Amino acid sequence: MSSLLQRLFHLSKVNIELDDIQAVILRNRPIPYFGTNALLHFESAAAGRELIKKLLPLITSAEDWHQAEDASATIAFTFEGLRILRLPDASLDSFPESFREGMAKRAVKLNDVDEHAPEHWQKPFGTGQIHAAVNIIADTHEKWQHALEKAKAELGLLGGVTLLHQADFAATEEAKNVFGYRDGISNPTIEGSGVDEVPGFGKPIKAGEFILGYPGESGAIGKFPDPELLGKNGTFLVFRKYHSNVYLFNKFLKDNANTDYEQELLAAKMFGRWRSGAPLTLTPEKDDHEIGADAHRNNNFSYEEDELGKTVPLSCHMRRMNPRDTKQSVMSDVNLHRIIRKGVSYGSAPHKDAVIDDGEQRGLYFIAISAKAMDTVEHLQSQWVNEGNFINHGDEKDPIIGLNQGKGLFTVPGAGERRRYHAIETFNVMQGGEYFFLPGLRALKWMSEL
Amino acid sequence: MSKIGETLDDLKLIVQLYLAKRHESADDGFDHSVIAHGRGGLRSGKISELTVIAPLREGGAERLRRILEIAKGNLGGATLVGTVHDLRFVFLDNDTKVLFCTAFDGEWDHYIEDFATKIPEMMDLLFDNIEGWPGIKSATVKDFILKYQIPASGWYVAYPHLTVNDVLRNDVIVKGVNKAIDDAQVIRR
């Protein structure tokens, strides 16, 4: 992917302040990658500001984002974190209501109810203790370890900053998730970041949808936090941790399809892609590893010829999360609901014959970035994940990430018969999460000197 | 009136409502209870209501009335939205204010941005007659709407479990099934 982007990058097309934007927003992850997510607690404003000062040299800007090279660090803050850092009241009040409330208080909007409700979350999520998140990622084990040691050494020298939670992650060349599927293929391209149209990735979307302070799809600049020095070139990040019941998914396939081929086809119908990442649209009958691994082809398709979902079910995970040119039954502008996905898997991927819980922790850190990430994820969760109305499917939910609770329904239109699968379980269980603000580099400096 | 008096009056009303319901109501098995939901209005099952009373610009009533007369109810923009069960405009106080009421699926603030890119002309044509309308693309449009919103105190929905899409889909299915049965009765000899 990075080689593709290097060729498509044109400096003349850059009209956003790349040197002030944190790299993670635009930079594609190296493949393979090694990284760490750390959640931090500040005991005082001084401690938090000192940490920002120490980390600033490690935080890379999005300049030269098309050349993913060295280890890069990212820092983001919860509203509680910004309060501890004693941002001026006028600044704090200028943040969106959803961010100020935090993810746990938005549970109903996010459909985080029943077993997904905040009272079942892992600590410290939703407790107000998390003030900042730091992410370090590199393309080799050595670079990652080096950057991590450096960051930890700085942290060790500081008093008043507590490491609440550390999670390491890595991905191989195949970038597979714990279900055994290539993940993170499709991401929006951003206008003004210097790229040409990439086949199948759609028209570049206005920068204001992803970075604060620029015009969005409607042509208007949305609200951003005060002062401009703080808000502009920043964005919001949604972090959600899921535990994956892969054994339940494997069992569902075995209970509902006979041969290995039929099971793989049903699974592909649920995801929208085969295990290699090859989309059903391009290879409806069987997996194709060459297409799956080819960044020029694995996302280059539309639903123009598949209005009824006979190849890619309207209700499958991939088509729900990015309907592309699907005719929707609720008026909606797909470009307004895209997110930059930076999710990473954790834990091992069990064999597809494993149908009993081995008790291991595994799943996904869902990380989504957008100028209105809270609105977007609340919209996705309530309208596109846990509903079927936008595709005229009644109450049907996303078969992979919906809160299906053993009562889920999944419709697979076919050439002749239309099949409806019942009793879908909740395959991905919410473990907790937070809303973060991801400031620009000048804003970070300002925050550290308040 | 004393607290005790209020309580007694309450009790009387509860008894009266109970008796009225006992003699004159039915249970269709659907939950019709309303809850305060999201920013503002009431929600009954999948359906929400929005009630707004807002001041009109000079000449706004005349302009809006003319638009509505020309349309005669054929507001194609609302059809396109796909979630609107009904909407109405009522002019109040000598044409100085307008009452806008609508019932729709889900929550209105989820889709304001979509309206701004998909049907901006229609939205502004109708609502620019309101004093101070910031424009559908404005970052403050949600706050503007909330400022004039009055949550309903009572509301009844016959089918709280069905969206506009559900109703239309069910209609197509019933017609299709009836047609198939009719076709099957044709004597093919």
Interface residues (C-beta under 8 A of the other chain):
Chain A: K109 E217 S218 G219 A220 I221 G222 K223 Q328 S329 V330 M331 S332 D333 N335 L336 D375 E378 H379 S382 Q383 E387 N389 N392 G394
Chain B: G38 K46 L80 V81 G82 T83 D105 G106 E107 H110 Y111 E113 D114 F115 A116 T117 K118 I119 P120 K137 S138 A139 T140 T163 N165 D166 R169
